[in-house]
Amino acid sequence: MNIVLASVLSLAVVYDLRERRIPNALTMGGALAALALRLLIDPALALSGLEGAGLGLLIAVVLFLSGAFGAGDGKLLIAVGAFLGIEGLPTALLATGVVGGIMTLVVSWRRGVLIPVILHVKDLAIWCLTFGRAGARWKLSDAAAITMPYGPAIVVGATLAWAIRPVLP
């Protein structure tokens, strides 16, 4: 199982950095492989993987609808949830958020757009907290949107969670 997870994570980084997309065959194939392997080992483990994938789906939908995530990033999060299970996904999410925040600051600074990005995050936070009544949100498709591949942050977060709580054999 660890080899399959490492393969999915490695390929996700390569695709996201090279093509700015993560193929469905990789993410959904990875999620199905994780659930099948968990089922083969122990049906109770399959339930944990299904719960992890479900939590990943819920978070991915919220981030996708808010315009903060691409669809490939969301599907990668579902696969990570299937591999790590409901027990490991919260750690991966926390690590992903920290790594993603650091990456965003570094990329924004290098591009010379740090202040506009910080102001946008403030507007997005207000938009979320007021349920869309105030603030502003950008979609990834907006011309003014400043984007970066987020797959590497998800992969680093998943890898850190995996190191803390290894996936089954």
Stockholm file with secondary structure:
# STOCKHOLM 1.0

chainA/1-169         MNIVLASVLSLAVVYDLRERRIPNALTMGGALAALALRLLIDPALALSGLEGAGLGLLIAVVLFLSGAFGAGDGKLLIAVGAFLGIEGLPTALLATGVVGGIMTLVVSWRRGVLIPVILHVKDLAIWCLTFGRAGARWKLSDAAAITMPYGPAIVVGATLAWAIRPVLP
#=GR chainA/1-169 SS CHHHHHHHHHHHHHHHHHHSCCCHHHHHHHHHHHHHHHHHHCHHHHHHHHHHHHHHHHHHHHHHHTTSSCHHHHHHHHHHHHHHHHHHHHHHHHHHHHHHHHHHHHHHHHHTCHHHHHHHHHHHHHHHHTTTSSSCCCCTTSTTCCCCCCHHHHHHHHHHHHHHSCCCC
#=GC SS_cons         CHHHHHHHHHHHHHHHHHHSCCCHHHHHHHHHHHHHHHHHHCHHHHHHHHHHHHHHHHHHHHHHHTTSSCHHHHHHHHHHHHHHHHHHHHHHHHHHHHHHHHHHHHHHHHHTCHHHHHHHHHHHHHHHHTTTSSSCCCCTTSTTCCCCCCHHHHHHHHHHHHHHSCCCC
//
